[in-house]
Amino acid sequence: MSGSLNKVLLIGNLGKDPELKSTPSGQSVARFSVATTETWKNQQGEKQSKTEWHNIVVWGKQAETAEKYLRKGKQVLVEGRIQYREYTDQAGVKKTFCEIRCDNFVMLGRMEEGGGSRDSGSYGGRASGTGSHDFEDTGAPPAAGGSFPDDDIPF
């Protein structure tokens, strides 16, 4: 196999509601954070955990879907790629910023009363950044070749 691959799959909880903005050309962009937590037991049998925070950026119609349906604390699967941006701060220091450029996301779990979507209904669904899929109420990530039994889900 030649070439390279930059692919990220995250399942975590939103740290804040998406912030939707528009570029000068009118392109929609939403930003939000996702927390992933790893847990394990140390040698003494005590439970340990570590949380990593990931900055997510979503573009186009998918950004509008994210702003409409995603809410702080909700679980989401994010598929995308790592990208780095450089900028110079006010003191003139050059800094590098890492973010996940989201290609697709899947809303996991169910919406509680008064949370999640501004509309009523199920929280589960998928949004694709390619424009080839519209928002669907699936509740789970699509599996290659169709659906899979619950006991085969790795989480």
C-alpha positions as CSV (number, residue, x, y, z in Angstrom):
1,M,0.0,0.0,0.0
2,S,1.4,3.4,-1.0
3,G,0.5,6.7,0.5
4,S,-0.5,7.6,4.0
5,L,-3.6,7.8,6.2
6,N,-4.7,10.5,8.6
7,K,-7.9,9.1,10.3
8,V,-9.4,9.7,13.7
9,L,-12.3,7.9,15.4
10,L,-13.4,9.3,18.8
11,I,-16.2,8.4,21.1
12,G,-16.7,10.9,23.9
13,N,-18.8,13.5,25.5
14,L,-19.2,17.1,24.3
15,G,-17.5,19.6,26.6
16,K,-19.6,22.5,25.3
17,D,-22.4,23.2,22.8
18,P,-21.1,23.8,19.3
19,E,-20.4,27.4,18.4
20,L,-21.7,28.2,14.9
21,K,-20.1,31.0,12.8
22,S,-19.8,31.9,9.2
23,T,-16.8,32.8,7.1
24,P,-16.8,36.0,5.1
25,S,-17.7,33.9,2.1
26,G,-20.8,32.5,3.9
27,Q,-19.4,29.0,4.7
28,S,-20.7,27.7,8.1
29,V,-18.2,26.4,10.6
30,A,-18.9,25.0,14.1
31,R,-16.4,24.3,16.8
32,F,-16.8,22.2,20.0
33,S,-14.7,20.0,22.3
34,V,-15.0,16.3,23.0
35,A,-13.7,14.6,26.1
36,T,-12.5,11.0,26.0
37,T,-11.7,9.2,29.3
38,E,-9.5,6.1,29.7
39,T,-9.9,4.2,32.9
40,W,-7.8,1.4,34.4
41,K,-6.7,-0.2,37.7
42,N,-3.2,0.5,39.0
43,Q,-1.1,-2.2,40.7
44,Q,-2.8,-1.6,44.0
45,G,-6.2,-2.2,42.4
46,E,-7.3,1.4,42.6
47,K,-9.3,2.8,39.8
48,Q,-7.4,5.5,37.8
49,S,-8.6,7.6,34.9
50,K,-7.3,10.2,32.4
51,T,-9.4,12.6,30.3
52,E,-8.1,14.0,27.0
53,W,-9.8,17.0,25.4
54,H,-10.1,17.2,21.6
55,N,-10.9,20.4,19.7
56,I,-13.4,19.6,16.8
57,V,-14.1,21.7,13.8
58,V,-17.1,21.0,11.4
59,W,-17.8,22.7,8.1
60,G,-20.8,23.3,5.9
61,K,-24.3,21.9,6.3
62,Q,-22.9,19.4,8.8
63,A,-21.8,22.4,11.0
64,E,-25.4,23.6,11.0
65,T,-26.6,20.1,12.0
66,A,-24.1,20.0,14.8
67,E,-25.2,23.3,16.2
68,K,-28.9,22.2,16.0
69,Y,-28.6,18.8,17.6
70,L,-25.3,18.4,19.7
71,R,-25.4,19.5,23.3
72,K,-22.9,19.7,26.1
73,G,-22.5,16.3,27.9
74,K,-24.0,14.2,25.1
75,Q,-22.1,11.3,23.7
76,V,-20.9,11.5,20.1
77,L,-18.8,9.5,17.7
78,V,-16.5,11.8,15.6
79,E,-14.8,10.6,12.5
80,G,-12.2,12.9,10.9
81,R,-8.5,13.7,10.6
82,I,-5.9,15.6,12.6
83,Q,-4.9,19.0,11.4
84,Y,-2.5,21.5,12.8
85,R,-2.7,25.3,12.4
86,E,-0.1,27.8,13.3
87,Y,-0.7,31.4,14.5
88,T,1.2,34.2,16.2
89,D,-0.1,35.4,19.5
90,Q,-0.3,39.0,20.7
91,A,3.3,38.7,22.1
92,G,4.6,37.7,18.7
93,V,5.2,34.1,19.7
94,K,4.4,31.5,17.0
95,K,2.1,28.7,18.3
96,T,0.7,25.5,16.9
97,F,-2.9,24.4,17.5
98,C,-4.1,20.8,17.0
99,E,-7.7,20.1,16.1
100,I,-9.8,17.3,14.5
101,R,-11.4,18.2,11.2
102,C,-14.7,16.3,11.4
103,D,-15.8,14.5,8.3
104,N,-18.8,12.7,9.9
105,F,-20.3,12.5,13.4
106,V,-22.9,10.1,15.0
107,M,-25.0,11.2,17.9
108,L,-25.1,8.4,20.4
109,G,-27.6,7.6,23.2
110,R,-31.1,9.1,23.7
111,M,-32.2,12.6,24.2
112,E,-33.6,13.4,27.7
113,E,-36.5,15.7,28.2
114,G,-35.4,19.3,27.7
115,G,-31.9,18.4,26.4
116,G,-30.3,17.6,23.1
117,S,-32.1,18.8,20.0
118,R,-34.2,21.9,19.9
119,D,-36.8,19.6,18.3
120,S,-38.3,16.6,20.1
121,G,-37.4,13.1,19.2
122,S,-34.6,10.6,19.3
123,Y,-31.1,11.9,19.9
124,G,-29.4,9.2,17.8
125,G,-28.4,10.1,14.3
126,R,-25.7,10.6,11.7
127,A,-24.4,13.6,9.9
128,S,-22.0,13.3,7.0
129,G,-19.6,16.1,5.9
130,T,-19.5,14.7,2.3
131,G,-23.1,15.8,1.5
132,S,-23.9,12.2,0.4
133,H,-25.9,11.4,3.5
134,D,-28.6,13.5,5.0
135,F,-29.3,13.4,8.8
136,E,-30.7,10.0,9.7
137,D,-32.2,8.7,13.0
138,T,-30.0,5.6,13.2
139,G,-28.9,5.7,16.9
140,A,-25.6,3.8,16.1
141,P,-22.7,4.1,13.7
142,P,-23.2,2.4,10.4
143,A,-21.6,-1.0,10.0
144,A,-19.9,-2.2,6.9
145,G,-22.3,-4.5,5.1
146,G,-25.3,-3.6,7.3
147,S,-26.2,-3.7,11.0
148,F,-24.5,-5.8,13.6
149,P,-25.9,-7.4,16.8
150,D,-25.7,-5.5,20.1
151,D,-23.3,-8.1,21.6
152,D,-20.7,-7.2,18.8
153,I,-20.6,-3.5,19.7
154,P,-17.2,-2.8,21.3
155,F,-18.4,-0.2,23.7
